């Protein structure tokens, strides 16, 4: 299986960010409207927001060229031959 490149992760990150923004605004709006903290809908939105946030952070790390997420390191180790 081929590992995606940092550039591919960067494109994916750019595509995910608007969804995270929408969930953030929806969550904030529900809080402003006074939804109780244990309301099923607010809890679902908050869980979705947390999952999307984690996905965005992990995708961002994998898009970093400095090896933060390990995407380049994994690709480089496959390309290197052990003698």
Residue, then its C-alpha position, 0 to 999 in steps of 0.5 A: x500500500x502506498x503512503x500518501x505524500x505530505x502534499x496530498x495530506x495538505x490538500x486533504x487538510x484544506x478540504x476538511x477545514x471548512x467542515x470543522x468550521x461549520x461544526x464549530x459555528x453550529x456548536x457555538x450557536x447552540x450554546x448561545x441559544x441556550x441548549x442544555x449541556x446534556x441535550x442529545x443534539x448538542x452532545x452529538x454536535x460536540x462529539x462530531x466537532x471533537x472527532x473532526x478536530x482530531x482528524x484535522x490535527x492529525x491530517x495537518x501533522x501528516x502534511x508537515x514536511x519536517x517529519x512531525x507526523x511521520x509521513x515522509x519518514x515512513x515513505x523514506x524508510x521504504x525507499x532506502x535499501x538496507x545493505 
